């Protein structure tokens, strides 16, 4: 039985590029701010490639598109604006974009104003603390870009990730968002509140969360980090005898994830370039034989392998092939 049929798909989650201008400490692009590529390619989807992957007849059935990736930022994709216009022209879908928005000009962002497009601007506090996490971004530039969109009639949302260092500015940021004309103010807590932050060269910069007098060595830490990730046997484990129900995000939302190289996955959790990227959960299916690149195969073929993902849930243990990523992200243990 197919996990998701082609005609079922209603939501698209698309990563247009793996390029990003920021060095967020918890991002897979780097190791706590230290320049470190763990196997992802610097790549992007062009307008012509999007047209090939998602022709108008397929877009007819889509109700929602989320432009937000595991690695890259929407604003760095060369054809980003043109791709948004293509979706608006050939579908009735709502488009949601998540971005740090610390790139391009205000006039570029203003052209994205449309009733069916909503842009979430990542603003983690005011100018004095925003870049403690969003390293290499400029708060004032983001505000200018957001204001240009709003003044052009666009829909903007202020996305505030909660940290120990910005909690005291929460209400002030909420009030400012209303003054500037943001449509909404949303709070996210991604459990990124603790740990060391390094500069590009691996020199200690500061702590997220409670300060620690110890100044760790980034290069030593990354060696331990990568050794753990490259060893399949060191996957985080669950009790081997526990039953686990999977409430699959892809099935519930009728959604697929398209990565910046054209590969199709059930969700972004499984979409960390398993053949090249050292990611602990996805190491389990790195050697699977699958045809999932939509630049080479039609979409129906690209989602056939989802059935293997679903069948893995019936295995009794991670060692037997039950996917850890599915358990950890969408699973509930029955005792």
C-alpha positions in Angstrom: 0.0 0.0 0.0 1.3 3.4 -1.0 2.0 5.8 2.0 0.9 8.8 -0.1 -0.6 8.8 -3.6 0.2 11.5 -6.1 -3.4 12.7 -6.1 -3.3 13.0 -2.3 -0.7 15.7 -2.1 -1.9 19.1 -1.1 1.0 20.8 0.7 4.5 21.4 -0.7 7.5 22.2 1.5 10.3 23.4 -0.7 13.9 24.2 0.0 14.9 26.5 -2.9 18.6 26.7 -2.0 21.2 25.4 0.5 22.9 28.8 0.5 22.6 31.0 3.5 24.2 34.3 4.7 23.9 33.5 8.4 25.8 31.4 11.0 23.1 30.3 13.4 24.8 28.1 16.0 22.3 25.3 15.9 22.0 25.1 12.2 23.2 22.0 10.3 25.3 24.2 8.1 28.0 24.8 10.7 29.0 23.6 14.1 27.8 26.2 16.6 29.0 29.0 14.3 32.3 27.4 13.3 32.6 27.0 9.5 32.0 23.3 8.9 30.4 21.6 6.0 29.1 18.1 7.0 28.4 17.0 3.5 25.7 19.2 1.9 26.1 20.7 -1.6 25.8 24.4 -2.3 23.0 24.3 -4.8 19.7 25.9 -5.7 16.6 25.2 -7.8 16.1 27.5 -10.8 12.8 28.7 -12.2 13.1 26.3 -15.1 13.8 23.4 -12.8 10.7 24.3 -10.7 8.6 24.4 -13.9 9.9 20.9 -14.7 9.2 19.5 -11.3 5.9 21.3 -10.6 4.0 21.8 -13.8 0.7 23.8 -13.7 -1.5 20.7 -13.9 0.1 19.4 -10.7 0.0 22.8 -9.0 -3.8 22.8 -9.5 -4.2 20.3 -6.6 -1.9 22.2 -4.2 -3.4 24.4 -1.5 -0.3 25.5 0.4 3.4 26.0 -0.3 6.0 26.5 2.4 9.3 28.0 1.1 11.7 27.2 3.9 14.6 24.8 4.0 16.8 22.7 6.3 20.0 24.5 5.2 19.4 27.5 3.0 17.5 30.8 3.1 14.8 31.6 0.5 16.3 35.0 -0.2 19.6 33.6 -1.5 18.0 31.6 -4.3 18.7 33.4 -7.6 15.1 33.0 -9.0 13.3 33.2 -5.7 10.9 36.1 -6.7 10.3 34.6 -10.2 9.4 31.2 -8.6 6.9 32.8 -6.3 5.3 34.6 -9.2 5.1 31.3 -11.1 3.3 29.7 -8.2 0.9 32.6 -7.9 0.2 32.6 -11.6 -0.5 28.9 -12.0 -2.2 28.0 -8.7 -4.6 29.2 -6.1 -2.3 28.2 -3.3 -1.2 30.2 -0.3 2.5 30.7 -0.1 4.4 31.0 3.2 8.0 32.1 3.2 10.4 31.9 6.2 13.6 33.9 6.0 16.2 35.8 8.0 15.7 38.6 5.3 19.1 40.1 5.9 19.8 40.2 2.2 18.6 41.9 -1.0 17.1 45.4 -1.2 13.9 46.8 0.2 12.5 47.1 -3.4 13.2 43.4 -4.0 11.1 42.5 -0.9 8.4 44.9 -1.9 7.8 43.1 -5.1 6.7 40.0 -3.1 3.7 41.8 -1.7 0.6 39.7 -2.6 -2.6 38.7 -0.7 -1.7 35.0 -1.0 1.8 35.4 0.2 2.9 35.6 3.8 6.5 36.2 4.9 7.8 35.3 8.3 10.7 37.5 9.2 13.1 36.0 11.8 13.7 38.7 14.4 15.0 37.3 17.6 14.9 40.4 19.8 16.0 44.0 19.2 19.2 45.1 17.5 21.4 44.6 20.6 20.7 40.9 21.0 19.3 39.6 17.7 22.6 38.5 16.3 23.7 36.5 19.3 22.0 33.7 17.6 21.4 35.0 14.1 25.1 35.6 13.5 26.1 37.6 10.4 22.6 39.1 10.0 21.7 42.8 10.4 18.6 43.7 12.4 18.2 47.1 10.8 18.4 45.7 7.3 15.7 43.1 8.1 13.4 45.8 9.5 13.9 47.9 6.4 13.1 45.0 4.2 10.0 44.1 6.2 8.8 47.7 6.2 9.1 47.8 2.4 7.0 44.7 2.0 4.4 46.0 4.5 4.2 49.4 2.8 3.7 47.7 -0.5 0.6 46.0 0.9 2.4 42.7 1.8 1.7 40.4 4.7 4.5 40.1 7.2 4.8 38.1 10.4 7.4 38.7 13.1 8.8 35.3 14.1 10.5 35.5 17.5 12.5 32.5 18.7 12.6 32.5 22.5 16.1 32.5 24.1 17.3 33.3 27.6 19.0 36.4 26.2 15.9 37.9 24.6 13.1 37.0 27.0 13.2 40.5 28.5 12.4 42.0 25.1 9.4 39.9 24.2 6.7 42.4 24.9 8.7 45.3 23.5 9.2 43.4 20.3 5.5 42.5 20.2 4.5 46.2 20.5 7.1 47.2 17.9 5.7 44.6 15.4 2.2 46.2 15.8 3.6 49.7 15.3 5.4 48.7 12.1 2.3 46.9 10.7 3.2 43.2 11.0 0.1 41.1 10.6 1.0 38.8 13.5 3.7 38.1 16.1 4.5 34.5 16.8 6.8 32.9 19.4 8.8 29.8 18.7 10.8 27.8 21.2 13.2 25.4 19.4 15.1 24.4 22.6 18.1 26.3 21.4 18.8 28.0 24.7 22.0 26.4 25.9 25.5 25.9 24.6 28.7 27.5 23.4 29.0 29.7 20.2 32.2 30.0 18.2 33.4 32.3 15.4 34.2 31.0 11.9 37.7 29.8 12.9 36.5 27.9 16.0 37.4 30.5 18.6 35.0 30.8 21.5 32.6 33.7 21.2 29.8 33.5 23.8 27.3 31.2 25.5 23.7 30.7 24.8 21.8 30.3 28.0 23.5 30.2 31.4 27.2 31.3 31.1 29.8 28.7 31.8 33.3 29.8 32.9 34.8 27.0 30.8 35.7 28.0 27.3 35.5 24.9 25.1 37.6 24.0 22.2 35.4 23.9 19.1 37.8 21.8 17.0 38.0 19.1 19.7 34.2 19.2 20.1 33.5 18.9 16.4 35.8 15.8 16.2 33.7 14.1 18.8 30.5 15.3 17.2 31.4 13.9 13.8 32.7 10.7 15.1 29.4 10.1 16.8 27.4 10.9 13.7 29.4 8.7 11.4 28.9 5.7 13.6 25.5 4.1 12.9 25.7 2.1 16.1 25.7 5.3 18.1 22.2 6.4 17.0 20.2 7.6 20.0 18.3 4.6 21.2 14.8 3.8 22.5 13.9 0.7 24.5 14.0 -2.1 21.9 10.8 -3.7 23.1 8.7 -0.6 23.2 5.8 -0.2 20.7 5.7 3.1 19.0 2.9 4.7 17.1 3.9 7.0 14.3 1.6 10.0 13.6 3.3 10.9 10.3 3.3 14.6 9.5 3.5 13.8 5.8 0.4 11.7 5.9 -1.6 14.0 8.2 -0.8 17.1 6.1 -0.7 15.4 2.7 2.7 17.0 2.3 6.0 16.3 0.6 9.4 17.9 1.0 11.4 18.9 -2.0 15.1 19.6 -1.3 17.3 22.0 -3.2 18.8 19.3 -5.3 15.4 18.2 -6.5 15.2 15.2 -4.2 11.7 14.3 -2.8 11.2 13.2 0.8 8.1 12.6 2.9 9.2 15.5 5.2 12.0 17.8 6.0 13.1 15.6 8.9 14.1 12.9 6.5 15.4 15.4 3.9 19.0 16.0 5.1 20.7 14.7 1.9 21.2 11.2 3.3 23.7 10.1 0.6 26.2 12.9 1.4 25.3 14.5 4.7 26.4 13.0 8.0 23.1 12.9 9.9 22.5 10.3 12.6 18.9 9.3 11.9 19.1 9.3 8.1 22.2 7.1 8.1 19.7 4.2 8.4 18.5 4.6 4.8 21.5 6.1 3.2 22.1 2.9 1.3 18.5 2.4 0.2 18.0 2.2 -3.6 15.5 4.9 -4.4 14.5 7.0 -7.3 13.5 10.3 -5.7 15.1 13.1 -7.7 12.3 15.0 -9.5 14.8 16.4 -12.0 15.3 12.8 -13.2 12.0 11.0 -12.5 8.4 11.9 -12.5 6.8 12.8 -9.2 4.8 9.5 -9.0 8.1 7.6 -9.2 9.7 9.9 -6.7 7.2 9.1 -3.9 7.1 5.3 -4.4 9.9 4.8 -1.9 7.7 6.4 0.8 6.1 2.9 1.2 9.5 1.6 2.5 9.5 4.4 5.1 6.0 3.3 6.3 6.9 -0.4 6.4 9.9 0.4 8.6 7.5 1.5 11.3 6.4 -2.1 11.8 9.9 -3.2 12.7 10.4 -4.0 16.4 13.6 -2.0 16.8 15.9 0.6 15.3 18.5 -2.1 14.8 16.0 -4.1 12.7 15.3 -1.0 10.5 12.7 1.0 12.3 13.6 4.6 11.3 14.9 6.6 14.3 14.0 9.9 12.6 10.3 8.9 12.4 10.2 7.7 16.0 11.9 10.8 17.4 9.9 13.4 15.4 6.5 11.8 15.0 6.4 8.9 17.4 4.6 8.3 20.7 5.7 5.3 22.8 3.0 2.9 24.2 3.9 1.3 27.5 
